[in-house]
Amino acid sequence: MAGTKDDLRMETIQLKLNNAKNVAGGIKYRAYVQKLGWTFWADTAISDTYAGTKGKSLRV
């Protein structure tokens, strides 16, 4: 489920895996950002990666 408590627009998506030891590698994902297009690939195997923007008020 995606969204916010206050019906605000989502700007960033970050995935984290529980029990990551059961998954070989990670999951790669990206997002389409308003006015910018597709983001670079984010990877759950790398900590603190995300798809989208931070502080630019652009929707994914």
N, C-alpha and C positions, 0 to 999 in steps of 0.2 A: 504494500500500500504506500502510495506517495502523496505527500501533501503536508499542510501545516495545521496547527490547532486553530489559528485565527484566519483561515482562508487566504493567507498571503501567498504570493507567487514563489515558486521554488527557484532558487538560483544555483544550487549545488547539489550533486548527488554523490554520496560516498557509501561504498559497500564494504562491509566487514563480514568475514566468515567466522562462525562459531565452530569449534572443533576442526580448525583448519588442518590438523594433522591427518584427517581423513580425506583430504583433497590434495592430489598431486599438482603442484604448481599453484595457480590461482585463477581468478576469473578476470578477463579483460573486458572493459566496457567504456563507452563514451556517450556524450550527450550532444544534442543539437541545441545551440544557444542562439537566442534572438539576436539578430543583426550580425552575428559572428559566424554562424554555421557550425560544423562539427568540431568538437574538441579533440585534443590528442587522446590517445588511449590511456586509460587509468588501469591499474592492476592491483588486485587485492593482495598479491604476494609482496607488494611494496607498501610499507606503512605510510599513512598520511597522504595517499593519493586520492584525487577526486575528479569528477567530471563536472564541468560547468565553470562558473566564475565566482569570485568572492568580492563583495563590495562594489560591484558594477551595476547592480539592479537590472540585470538582464535575465529574462526567463529561460528555463530549459524546457 
